[in-house]
Amino acid sequence: MAFMFGSVRTRLTLWYTLVLLSTLVLFGVLAYYFTGETLSENLDLSLRAEARWMRDFIQPQASKIKPGKRSIDIILDKKARKPASREVTGEDSTAEESDEIWNQIFRHSLQNTKKTYFQITDRRSRILHRSYSLGTDSLVVKDTISAGSIILTTVYLNGEPVRIAATRDKNFTYYVGYPIADLRELLDNFFVIFLILTPIAVALSIIGGLALAKKALQPVDEITTRARTITAQNLDQTIPVRAVDDEIGRLTATINDMIGRLHASFAQVRQFSADASHELRTPLTVIRGEIELALRSKKSPDEYRRVLESTLEEILRLTSIINNLLTLAKAEQGLTTADFSEVDLKSLVEELYEDSTVLAEGKNIAVTLKTNAPITIVGDRTRLRQLFLNLIDNAIKYTPEGGTVTLAMEQQNGSVFFRVEDTGIGIPPEDIGKIFDRFYRVDKARSRELGGTGLGLSIAKWIAELHRGTITVSSEPQKGSVFTVQLPLN
C-alpha cells in the first residue's frame, strides 16, 4: 500500500480525481442553486404573463359576465382535452355568453402545465370561475391587491404550497397558481442524477487517469532504467533523446548534459591525479636518488653540500606545488577569503616593474613599462600582485635571452586592462584553450628546466574571476604572446 501511494502515477491520479470531484461538487451545488433560481424566476414570469393575459382577455368582455348569476368550476383533464366535470350554479339567463368566455379560458388553460390553477372572483370575492386539478379549495390571498398591479406570493392549497400571481381591475380579481412541489420534484430529479453520475465520473477518472499517467510517465521509467546502467566506468553513454521537444525531452537533454559534464569532470580528475602524482613523484625521485648516491660512498664536504642544495631545491619545488594545490582546492570549496579594499594599481604595477627587472636581469631581457595610468579599484592587493607577478614570471621564463617583456595598464569603457607582452616561444593554436588547465604545459621538459609547475596560470585565472574579471591570451609560435587581464572598475 505504501509503495502504491509512493508512486507518482498514483499520486497524480488521486490529485486529478480529487480536483475532478471537487469541480463536480462545486458545479453540482452551483447548478442546483442556479437551476432552482432560474426555474423560480421563469415560473414567476409565466404566472405574471398568465395573470396579465386573463385580465386583458376578460376586461373588454366584462359586461357579458353577470356577477352573482353564474359560477363555474372546471376540473381539468388534459389527457382528454376536455373538462372532466362541470358544476353550474346560479341563474342561466346569460349562460351562453358567459359560457363562451369560460370555454375560451379553458381552451387557453389546455396550453399550460396541467397543474396550473386559474381563478376569477368578483368584487364581493364570489368565485365566478375556477379551473384546477389541485382539489376543491379556493385561493385566498390576504395581501391587498391594487388595481393594475401584479403581486407574487405563496399560499397553501389543500396543504400544498402554491405560487400565486394575482391582479385585479375594477370588476374582477384574477389568480393564476402553480404548485411549488413540481419545481422541487425537478430539482430532486436533478440531484438524483448528479448523485448517480458523480461516482461514475470519478471511477472513469481513476481508470483513465491511471492509464494516461502510465503512458505519460513511461518515458521517465525508460530514462530511469537507462540511467541506472550508467556508472563512472561508462560515462560516455547517453540516454536516447526524444524527437518531441516537451518536458521529457528537455529532461533527457539536461541529464545528457549532466552526464557529459560528469564525464569531463571525471576525466579531468583522472588527468589531475596522474599529473599531480607525476609532479610530486619527480622531485621525490630526485631527492631519493641524490641521498642514495651520497650514502654509497664517503663524500667530501663540498659534495655533501651540493647534495643538500639539490635536495633543498626539490623540496622547495614540492612545497610550491603543494601550496598552489591547496590554494586551488580552497578556492573551489569557497574556503578562501579575500581582503577587499581600495588598491592603487599604478603603484602596484610600478612595484612589479622594479621586481621584474631584477628577475629578467639574469637572462638579459629588457622589461619596459609602456603605459601606467593612475587607476584605483576595489580588490585584494595581495591576490592581484600574485596574478600580475605570475604572468610576468611566465613571460620572463619563456622568453629567450636578449628578448623583451612589455607591461602596460590602461582604462577603457569602465574596465582596467593589464597586459604582459613578450617575445618568447609563443603558444601553438591547439594549446591556447588548455594553458589554464592545471599541470598543463606546452613543453613539459622545458617547463621543468625553467622551474614551472603548471599551476601558475590556473591560479591567475582564479584570481581574475575572484575580482569578476577575465584573462585572455593571444599568441603566435616563435614570436611571442600577449596576456590580457580585464578587471571591472566597480
N, C-alpha and C positions, 0 to 999 in steps of 0.2 A: 504493500500500500504506500509506504514511504517512497519507494522507487517510482511508483506511478505518479505521485504528486510532485516528485522531484524532476519529472520530465518537462522540458519547455513546451513540448507539444500539448501535454495535458493541461498545463497552466494556461497556455494561450486559449485552448478550447474552453476551459472553465471561465476565463475572463470574458471571452466573446459571448458565451452563453449568459453570463451574469449581466453583461451590457444589454444583450438582446432582451432578456427577461425584464430588466428594469425599463427598457424602452417600451416593451409591450404593456407593462403595467401602467406606466405613465400615459401611454397612448390610450389604453382602455379607460382609465379614470377620466382623462380629458374628453375622450369621445363620448363616454357615458354622460358626463356633465353637459357638454355642448349639445349632444343629441336631445337630452331632456329639455334644455333651454329652447332649442330650435323647435321641437315639437310643441312646446307650450306657446311659443310666440306664433307659430303657424296656426295653432288652434284658436288663439285669440283673434288673429286676423280673419280666420274663416268665420268665427262666430260674429264678429263685427260686421262682416260683409253680409251674412245671412240676416242679421237683425235689420241692417240698413235696407236690404232688398225687400223684406217683408213689409217694412214701414212704407217704403216708396211704392210698393205694389198696391197696398190697401188704401193709402191716403186718397188717391183720386176716386176710389170707389166706395168711400166711407158712407155715402148716402144710401147705398144699396143694402147696407147692413143695418138691421133694426136691433139696436141693443135691447136686451131683455126679451126678445122674441125667439131667439134661437141660439142653441149652443151645440157644438158637435165635438165628439171625441173620436179620434181615429187611431186605432192600434195598428201600426204599420207592419205589413207583411211584405218585405222587399222581394223575397223569392217569388211570390205570387204576383207581384207588381200591382196589388190592389189592396183596399182596406180589408183587414181581417175581420173587424167588427165595427159597427157604426151605431151610435146611440143618439137619437134625436130627442130634444126636449124643447118645450115652448111651443109657440104658435107657428103655423106653417104658411102664413099669408105671404111671406116673401121668400119662401123656400127655394124657389128656382134660382133667383138672382144670387142669394147668399150661397146656395149650394155650388154654383159655378165658381164663385170666389174660393170657397174652401177646397174644391176639387183641384183648382189650379195650384193652390198652395200644396196640396197633397202630391200632385204630379211633380212639383219642384222638389219636394222632400224626397222623392224617389231617387233623385240625382245625388243625394248626400249620403253620408255614412248611415247605416241602418239604425244607429242608436241616437241620432240627432233628435233633440226634443224641441218641438215648436209649441208655443202657447200664446194666445191673444186674449186680453181682458179689456173690458170697457172701463169707463171712469169710476164705476162703482165696484171694480175688482171682480166683476162677474166674468166667468170664463166663457168666451164665445167660441173658441176653437182650441183643441189640443191634438197634436199628432205625436205619439210617443210609443216607446216599447220598453219603458222602464217601470211600469206599474201604473197605478191609477192616481198617485198623489199629484197634487198641483204644485207648481213652482211658486215660491213666496220669496220675494226679495225685499228685505227690510229697508235697504238703502233708498233714500229719496232720489227719484229719477226725474231729472229736469227735462223739459221738452226739447227734443232735437239732439240731445247728447246720448252717448252710448257708454254705459258703465259695464265693467267686467268684475265678476265676483264668483265665489264658490259657495254653493249651498248643498244641502243633503236632500236627496230624493230617494225614499224607500231605503234609507240607511247608506246610500252610496253618494260619494262626493261628485258633484256635477259642476262643471264650469259653465257660467251663465253670462251671456251678453244681453243686456236689457236696454230698451229705448222706448220713448213714448211720443205721441203727438197730442193734439187737443181732444182726440176721440178715444184712442186706444193705447194700451201698453203691450209691447211686443217682447217676447222672451225666446231666446234660442239657447239650448243647453247641450252639453256633450259630457258623457261620463269620463272622469279622470282615470278610472280604473283601466280603460283601454290604453291610455298612454303608459301607465305603469306596466301593463302587460307587454307592450312593445319594448320598454326598457328592460324588463325582466328577461325577455327572449334574447335581447342583445347581450345581456350579462351572461346568460347560459351559454350562448355561442362562444363568447370570449373565454369562458372557463373551459370549454371543450377544446378550442383551437390553441390556447396558450401552451398546454402540455405537449401537444403535437408539434408546435413550432419549436419548443425547447428541445424535444427529443431529436427532431431533424437537425437542429443547430448543433447538438452534441455530436451526432453521427457525421454530419457534413464537416463540422469543424475539425474533428479528428482526422478525417480523410484529407482535407485541404492542408491542415498543419503538417501532416506526414509528408505530403507531396512537396510542400513549400520548404520543409526542413531537411528533405532528403539530401540536397547538395551539401548541407552542413555536416551530415553524418559521413558523407563521402570525403569531405575535407578532413574531418577528424580522423577517419581511418587512414587516410594517406599521410597526415601529419605525424601519426604515431610511428610510421615506418622511417621517418627522417630523424637521424641522430647526428651526433658530432662527427661520425665517420662518413656520412654520405650527405653532407650539406649541399652538394652540387645538384641534388634532386630538387624538383619544384612540384607544386600542385597544379594540375591541369587548369588552365584559365577558361572560364565560361565565355561564350561568344556574346552573351547578353550583359549589357552594362547596367547591372542592378546592384542591390546591396550585397548579394552573394558574390557577384563578380568583383566588386570593389574589395570585399573581404579577402578573396583569393589573391588579388593583386597585392594587397597590403601584406598578407602572410608571406607571399613570394619575395616581396621587397625585404621583409624582416629576415627571411632565410638567407637572402643574398648578403645582407649586412652582417649576419652572424657568420656566414662563410668567409667573408672578407676579414672579419674580426678574428676568427679562429686562425685563419692563415697568417694574419699579422702577428698574433700571439705566438704561433709556432715559429715564425720568422724571427720575432723578437727574442724568443727563448734561445733559438740557435745562435743568433748574433751575440746576445748577451753572454751566453756560455763561451762563445769563441773569444770575445773581447776580454772576459775575465780569465779564461784559461791561458791566453797567450802570455800576459805578464807573470802569472803564477809559474808557468813553464820556464820562463826566462830566469825567474828568481831561483827556482829549484835547480836548474842547470848550473847557474853561477855558483850556488852554495855547494852542490855536489862536486863541481870541478875544484873548488877551493879546498875541499876536505880530502881530496885524493892524495895530495902531497903537501909537503910543507912549503909555504909561500913566504915571500918577503913582505915586509910591512906595506910597501907600495902596491904589491899585487893584491893584498887583502883590502887595501883602501879602494882600489879600482872595483873589486867585487862588491864592496859595500856601497860605493857610489852608484853602480849599475842596479843593485837591489833597491836602493832608495828611489832611483828614477822610476823603476817599475811599480814600486809601492805608491808613489805619487800619482802614477797613471791610474792604478786601481782605485785610489781614493777619489780621483777626479770622476772616473766612470760611475762609481757608487753614489757620489754626491749628486751628479747630474740625474741619475736614475731616480733617486729619492725625490729630487725636485719635481720631476715629471709625474711621478706616482702621486705625490701630494697634490699636485695641480689637478690631476684627473679626479681625485676624490674630493676636491674642494676644501682641502685642509690648509692650503697655502694662504697666508694673509698678506695683504698689501697695505703699505703705509702711504696713502694718497695725500698729497699736499701740492702747493704751487712749486713748480720746477722751472728754473731759469735754464732753458735749453741752450741758449747762447754760451753761457759759462760752462755748461756740461760738455758741449762739443769742443770748446777750446781746450778744456782739460784732457779730453780724449785725444785731441790732435797732438798735444805735447807727449802723451804716453805713446801714441803710435809712431812718432818719430824715433823714439827710443827703441821700440820693437823692430822697426824697419832698418835701423842703422846697421845691424849685422849683415844684412843682405844688400846693402847699398841701394835701398828702394826709396824713392823720393815720395814723400807724403805731402800733399798740398791741401789747403782749406780754401775751396773755391768761393763759397758764399756761406755766411753765417748770420742770418737775420736775428734781431732781438725778439725772441718769442718766449712766452710763458704759458705753460699748460698745467693742468692738474694731473698728477701721476705719482708713481713710486720712483723716486730718483735712483735708488739702488738697482731696481729692475731695469729701468731704462738704460742705465750705464752698462749693465750686463748685456742688454740687447745690442746696443751700438758697438760695444767692445768685441762681442762675438763676430759681428760682421767685419769689423776692421781687422781682427786677428786672422779670420779666414782669408781675407783679401791679401794680407801680407804673406801668409803661409803658401798660398798657391800662385803667387807672383814670382817669376824668376828674378835673379839678381839683376839690378840695373833697371827694373821696371818702375812703374808709378802707381800710386794709390791716391785717389782724389775724394775728398769729403765735401759734402755740400748740404746745407739746410736752408729751406725757404718755406714761405707760407703762400698757399694758393686755395682759393674757394673754401675758406673755413677749415682747412686741414694743414697739417705740418708734414713736409716731405723731407726725410733724411736719406741721402743717397751715398753709397760707397761704390766707387768705380775703380776697377783695377785693370791692369794689362796682363793678367795671368793666363793660365792654361785654358780657361773657359770651361763650359759645360756642354756636352753633346745634347742635341734637342730631345733625344729619347730619355734623357735622365733629368730634364728640367722638373718634371712633375713629381720626382721621387726624392729630391735632395732634402726635403724637410722631414722625411721619414727617419725614425730612429735607426742609428747604426748604418744608414745608407751612405756610402761613399763612392764617388765615381771611380777613383783609382785607389783600391784598398791598400795596396802595398805602399804606394807613395804617401797615402794619408798617415799610415803608421810611422813612416820615417819622419814625417813632419809633426808627429805628436797628436794627430787628430783622433777623436773618439767616435765621431759620427753622431754626437748628441747636441752639438752647439746650435745648429740651425733649428732643431726641434724645439729647443728652449727659447730661441729667438722668436719663433712663430708663436709660442705660447704667451710670451711676454707681450707681443704686439696685440694678440687677441684679448689679453687681460686689460689692455688700455683701449679696447674697442677699435683697434686698428688692424691693418693688414701689412703683409710683407710679400713683395713680388721680386722676381728676378728675370733679367734678360741677359742672354749670353751668346757668345759665338766662339767655338773652339779655337784655341791658339791666339785669340785676340783679346779676350777678357770678359768680364762680367760686370753687371750693374745691379746691385741690390737696393731696393727702394722700400722704405718704411713709411707708411701713411698713418698719421695719428690725428684724431679729431681735436680741434681746439677746445671745444666744450665737452 
